[in-house]
Amino acid sequence: MITRRRVSLAGSLLFTTALAAGASDVHWEYSGSKGPDYWGDLTPKFSVCSSGKNQSPIDVTDTMKAELPALDFLYNSNAAEILNNGHTVQINFRPGSMIEVGGRRFELQQFHVHAPSENRIGGQAFPLEGHLVHADRNGNLAVVAVMYEVWQVNKALNLLWDPLPEKAGDRRAITRPVTAADLLPVNWAYYRFNGSLTTPPCTEGVWWLVLKTPAKISREQVEMFSHVMRHPNNRPIQPLNARPVLR
């Protein structure tokens, strides 16, 4: 269960580390008998991974036209720490950055990546997908998903990933001034749907905001991350069921 409370920087780092690790000490993996097909059986805490009807990721295909509010990025604070939690490489941010959408504000907690992408757009998978995880003062989550396509070196990721933590549990402070705004594409148009965490405990009630325009990354950077993970770290596409996807 995710504790719904506002947190300080120290608390934020603990909160987001637990979030990305599934907030549980139950071991899970991306393949085999502890992989995605079996997450719901590993512990009752993960049961919604199997029983949930609003699970993520999805294939963004059939969409409904809507008057979506502007998505404003108020990213002012720098990255604080990078860590390898065994399932991804995660960047934690200092307080002070947030998004505003539809009159609601969500504070940026962390950024992590999946290779290949978890969500798809029109059936297309991408080499890498970044998740900017936000929480409001009540603990409600909003995830901005950024697709990365191979084109050129991403300078912000170069600064953040130099070097990447090689082993699970490794972490280091980030001293270079990099904000999450440097990780975004130039166009902020987005798709919106209700979903879940893509890792155990697969908690539902998450706002998903998938940016339509990919950002750039080099093939070498994708390979660098894949080498550290040693395996794909993407959950398979989940049924859409009756959820609308707004554009």
N, C-alpha and C positions, 0 to 999 in steps of 0.2 A: 504494500500500500504506500502511496506517496503522501507524505505529510503535507497538508495544505496550510502553508504559513509563509510569511515574508521572512527573508533571511539576509544576514550580513554577508560580507565577502567570504569570511571563513565558513560560515554556514552554507553559503551558496556553493562553494567548492565541494563540500561534503554531500550536499543535496544532489548536485548534478553528477557526481561520481556514482552515487548510489543509483540514480536514475538510469544512467547509461549501462550500468552493470545489472540492471533488472531489479534493484532494490532487494536482493535476496542472496543468501550464500549457497543456494542450490545451483549446482554446476549444470550449465547448458552449453550447447555447441551449435554449429551451423550445418552439421552433417551427422549421419549415423544415428544410433539409438537415442542420442540426446539432441538431435537436430530439430528443425522446425515442425516436422510432422508429429513429434512426440513431446513438444514443450508442455502441452496441456496435461500430460500424464505424469510429469516429473514431480509435481507437488500441487496440492489444491490451490496454492497461491497463484499458480499459472493457468488455472482452469479456463479462464476467459480466452487464452490463446487458441483453444479448440472450440469453445462454445459461443464466443463473441460473434455478433452480427455486423459490427462496424470496425472491422480490423483493417490494418494497414500493413503493407503498401497495396496500391491498386494500379490498374492500367487506366489512365485518364483517356477515355475514348468518347463515350456518349456524354455530352455536356449540355447544360441548359444555360441559355443566355439570361443574364441577370444584371441588375445595377449594383455591382459590387463596389463597396466603398474603397477609396484610395488606401493603399498600403504605404504608410510613411515609416521610413527607417530613421530613427533618432539614435544613431550609433556614435557615441562620443568617447567611450572608454576603451582602453587598450586591453589586449590579451594579457592574461596574468600567468597562465601555467599550461603546459602540455603534458599529457599523460597517456600511457598505453594501458588500457584496462583489460586487455586480453581479448576484447571483442571489437575494438576500434581504437583509433587515436583521437583524443578529445582535447579541444582547446577550451579552457575556462576563462571567462572575462571578468574584469572588475565591474563593480556596480556603476550604473549611470547610463547604460545603453538600453534602448527599448524600441519596440514597434508600436504604432498606433493604427488601429483599424476599426472603423465603425464606432468611434468614440471610446474604445477600450484600449488600455495600455498594458503591454506585457513586457517585463524586463528580461533582457537577454541573459541566459545562464551559461550556455556552452555551444560549441560547434563541433560536430564530429562527422565522419565520412563513411560511406559504404561503397565497395567496389565488387562487382558492377552495381549500377543503380538499383534501388529497391522499387521505387515507383517507375512507371513507364508513361510515356505520352504518345497516344495514338499507336500503341504497340511497340514503340521504339524504346529500347534500353540504352543507357548511356554508360560510358566507362567508369564514371564516378558520380556520386550524389552526396551533397553536403546537407546536413540538417542543423539549422540554427534553432535551438530550443529556448523557448521563452516561457515565463510563468507570470501570472498576475498576482495581486496581493493575496488572493484566496487559494493560490496553488493551481489554478486552471492553466492548462498548457496550450501553447500555440507553437507549431513547428513550421518554419519557412524552409522549403526544400529547394535547393539549387542544383540543377543538373550541370555537369561539366562535360564538355566535348573536347576531343583532342584537336588542338590547333597551335597553341603557343604556350610558353612557360608562364605559369601563374606566379607573379612576383610576390604576392602576399603569402601564398602557400610556401614559396621558397623561404621566406623569412621565418615563418612559423615552424616549418618542418626541418630546419637546419640546426641540429640533426633530428631525425625521427627517433623517439624512444624505441629501442629494439625489442625489449622484453616486457611481458606483462608485469605491471607494477612499477615500471620505470616512469619517472616524471622529472621535469626540470622547470625552473622559472623562465618566463619569456621577458627579456629586457628590451627588445626592439619595439618601437612604437607602431603597432599594427592594430587597426580597428576592424570590426566585422564588416564595415562598409566596403573594405578593400576586397572582400570575398564575393561581392554581388556583381551580377551583370548590369548593363546600363539600363535595361528595360525592366520595370517592376510589375508589369501586368501579370496576373496570377489566376490560377484555378483554386477553388475552395471546396473542401468536403470535410465531413466529420469522420474521424478515424481513431486510431489507437497508437500506442507505442509500438514500434516494430521489433522490439526485443521483450523477453519476459520481464514483467508479468503481463505485457500486452494490454495495459490499462486503456480503456476506451474513454471517450469524451474529449479527445484531443482535436483542436482546430488544425487542419492542414491547409497551408497556403503554398501551392506549388508554382514557382515562377515559370512562366512560359518560355522565356529566353535563356538559353544555356550560357554559362560563363566558360572561360577558356582554361585549358590545362594542357601540359605536354605529355606525350606518351611516357617519357622517362619519369615524370612525377607519379603517374598512375602505377607504373611498375615499381617505383620506390615504395609506395604504400602497400602494394600487393606482396612485395617481398617481406615486409615487416609482419603483415598479418598471416602470411603463409597459406591462406585459403580465402575463398570468397566469403564476404561477410554480409550478404544480402538475404533477407527473408523473401520467400517466393510471393508472388502476387496473390492477394486474397480476394474472395468473392465480393462484388460490389453490393449484392443484395438490392434493397430498395433505396439506397442512398442517392440523392441527387449530387452531381458534380457541377458546380456553378462556374461560369466563365464571364 
